[in-house]
């Protein structure tokens, strides 16, 4: 439990009043603090005097926090400012009510598969956003995944992040950064080796711990043993959690492959692997992008059409450029059902009624990808920070198109 500071222990850092110590780490402590100018509550990370006195390390941290401050995403804790007071470096970030995934596991043990996947999907979205901006986290672990009471997830502590455009030799050679059990093998040798694929490894290791309640390679008692073990056989989470789905077990082991090039190519592909259950149906053939030419009836309700289960993992591409705008975002999603006039998708963010975007159904060698343009006609809240969106096709599917999606 967090430790509340007594009045005589109460401290002030810059213009911030420290109210409660939330956690401790090797580089410093995190506090709940009050901005005495605005009265707002923030989280403040105060670095140790040793870290603050190391000029080169402090310079690296400053640059990395600046890189993190550029990130603006609903699943990333927003960095507010970096400062120094009485020789101690600190930075502030938005305060998130709730607890960490690590605390949830410590308190309740293994987390049910569906809940774990919904949490990790949101982390994957945060990482994918950061990676597209050439920012690598390098310390993804359960303690850095914050879960609000409503299930909304935020990834925090980009203090070890690596800005891919501006490393400048500030990361020391032969120094591995991150938490060992969640760290990719290449990071043991040199932290500068960290790439987006290193975060994919850590994401897989975090999911491993969520569904099993155990650390990967928990039997290793030294860093040397852990480094050697991480380059060998990949642990099977299903051996510790027998009820775990085969495809989730396989996806975790793929993400934790010691060879980076053999991991899923990015976080979205990892989520796609997790959504492709062993019961996924084979498609009879590709969907023709030219065949969806019948306009859907304006205002018609999709619930009136016959709906079918859709079990193939997909990547939802929210592309306002396709409907006259310029910006685009990528979000992994699960299509829960489909009809000739529309489909239902679950996303870790909410779109308002009337929003239009494209859904890209990922293909394979026999069935190339297809883009389906839709409009949101209804929205309702799902558990754990997700939203169900009932979407209407801008152009209805033919029977053959529908059969190729679900048959």
Secondary structure, DSSP 8 states (H G I E B T S, - for coil): --EE--GGG--EETTEEEEEEEEE-SSEEEEEEEETTT--EEEEEEE-HHHHH-HHHHHHHHHHHHHHHT---TTB--EEEEEEETTEEEEEEE---SEEHHHHHHHH-S--HHHHHHHHHHHHHHHHHHHHTTEE-----GGGEEE-TTS-EEE--GGG-EETT--TT-S-TT---S-GGGS-HHHHH-GGG--HHHHHHHHHHHHHHHHHSS-TTTT--SHHHHHHHHTS----HHHH-TTS-HHHHHHHHHHT-SSGGGS-SSHHHHHHHHHS-TT----SS---TTS--EE--TT--GGGS--EE--S-EEEEEEGGGGT-S-EEEEEEEEEEE-SSEEEEEESS---TT-EEEEEE---SSS--EEEEEEEEEEEE-STT-EEEEEEESEE--HHHHHHHH-
